[in-house]
Every structure is written in structure tokens, then in C-alpha cells.
């Protein structure tokens, strides 16, 4: 399987970057170490100057790839959602049972992330923590509408619509498939955050996962039974 996927490239909207970081060793080091540095000091304290010092490169060389740290965050978040979308499509493609397909998709977008050895320069576990802690900063901006028109969030919205279509496929009379889909994806990030930081206001913890919660919520909302879920 690793050999089969060795040439896989996760696609990110090209308007987000100036030069594709996947096209060079320096670009890949920028991505690899930006993930590690954001995890270490947080996005607010992260700068290209600090990143340049980490990778032994001039700050100006990073600007050849991204015009701002905001665009870099957009790249990281888009890459993450494209990676999740790839797993969703790959894992559900041959599932004829629509309920099985839906609950597998919910599992994939809500689970605790494990490292994918296909991408050696990206630590998906750390990137997932960045998404949980920092993702909202990519769109809670004054420029969100113009950036949306430019297609910066197309991968994220496409993932939501895939999940929405699966929900409608299970219960075509349900009126709010897109709202439920976006609630599952965004809510999973929130529950993982609460589980790590505010344990008193979530039921998720050692014995109950966000996946358990959102599978149960979906069953209740869609009024369905699924033997494969808790």
C-alpha cells in the first residue's frame, strides 16, 4: 500500500501560495518545520523570521513561497482537509451500504489522528493539534468573504458537501444535511479541544470519544439504527 501511494500528491488551491512548497526540498522543510514551530510557540507568536532561524534559511526565502503567515496557515489547513478527504473517499468508495458509508465517514473526520507514513515531511498528529487549536484563525478574519470567493476554502467546503450528500443518502427527508455535516466536522474539533483543556464541560474523555458522540448524535437526529456504532 505504501508503494501504491508513494506518488500521491495532496492538492491545495494554488492561489494560496506563490511557489508550490512541494516542488522543492526547501519548500518541504518550510512546511515540516512550520508545523513543529506553530505547535511549539502557537500561531500568534509564529513569524517567518523565527521559522527561517529554525531551518537555517533567510526570511526572504520563505516569502518566495507564501506572502504571509496567514497564507501559510491557509495552506496547512487546506492540506489537512484534503488529506482527510482523500482518506474518506478511499475508505468509503466500495461500501454499498449507505449507513455503513456514512458512519465510516464520521469516524474519519472525528477520530484521533495517527501518523501517515506516506508524507514523511508532515507530522499529521501535530498538524491535527494545530487544526484543533488554530483552524478558526484561518477564517475568522475581515477578508474571509473575498478569500472564499478566491477559492481558498474549497477543499474544506467540498469535504463538508461529501458528508452532507452521505447524510441525505441515508435519510432523504432530513432537512438539514449540510448543517449536520458542518456541525460534525467543526464539532469534532471543539470536542477534542474540550477533552484536552476543559474536561468538566464535555462527556468525551478516556472512555467516550468524539467519534462515539457524533455517531450517536447522527443516529438520534436521523432516527436510524446502526449496529456498527456504539
Secondary structure by P-SEA (a helix, b strand, c coil): cccccccbbbbcccccccccccccaaaaaaaaaaaaaaaacccccccaaaaaaaacccaaaaaaccccaaaaaaaaaaaaaaaaaaaaaaaccccccaaaaaaaaaaaaccccccccccccccaaaaaaaaaccccccccccaaaaaaaaccaaaaaaaaaaaaaaaaaaccccccaaaaaaaaaaaaaaaaaaaacccccccccccccaaaaaaaaaaaaacccccccc
